[in-house]
Amino acid sequence: MFRSLAIAHSMATGGTVVDKETDFKTPAMYRIRLQEQLGSDWSEWFGGFTVTPGANGGSILTGMVADQASLHGLIRKTRDLGLTLVSLERTGIKPGKPEKGA
């Protein structure tokens, strides 16, 4: 059922469905877009993620996430700070190296 919902959501939004072969237990690069503007001084708070201004205001956090538990920790931090999560994207398994099929 989840896979069907993910496909329907992907078709509606133009996003991609994550392949079942993707290993979420290995480190990967992520890009997190927030509605609020944060300064680069927030980098340490977000585990060394790079904090840059977004094109339409807001902020973009970019960095390596060790595993799903770490990813959930980052999402929890944004929630605890009252920040608005706009998008979350897994961009590759190493900096500058896109995943297969991406």
Residue pairs with C-beta under 8 A, 6 or more apart in sequence:
3 17
6 17
6 18
7 17
9 15
10 16
10 17
16 102
18 90
19 101
22 90
22 99
24 67
24 68
25 67
25 68
26 67
26 93
27 64
27 65
27 66
27 67
27 93
28 64
28 65
28 90
28 91
28 92
28 93
28 99
29 62
29 63
29 64
29 65
29 90
29 91
29 92
29 93
29 94
29 95
30 61
30 62
30 63
30 64
30 65
30 71
30 74
30 88
30 89
30 90
30 91
31 60
31 61
31 62
31 87
31 88
31 89
31 91
32 49
32 60
32 61
32 62
32 74
32 78
32 85
32 87
32 88
32 89
33 54
33 58
33 59
33 60
33 61
33 85
33 86
33 87
33 88
33 89
34 54
34 58
34 59
34 60
34 61
34 78
34 83
34 84
34 85
34 86
35 57
35 58
35 83
35 84
35 85
35 86
36 58
36 59
36 83
36 84
37 53
37 54
37 57
37 58
37 59
38 51
38 59
38 83
39 51
40 50
40 51
40 52
42 51
42 59
43 49
43 50
43 51
45 77
46 61
46 63
46 74
46 77
47 63
47 70
47 74
48 63
49 61
49 62
49 63
49 74
50 61
50 62
50 63
51 59
51 60
51 61
52 59
52 60
52 62
53 59
53 60
54 60
58 86
61 74
62 91
64 95
65 71
65 74
75 85
75 88
78 85
79 85
90 99
91 98
91 102
92 98
92 99
92 102
93 99
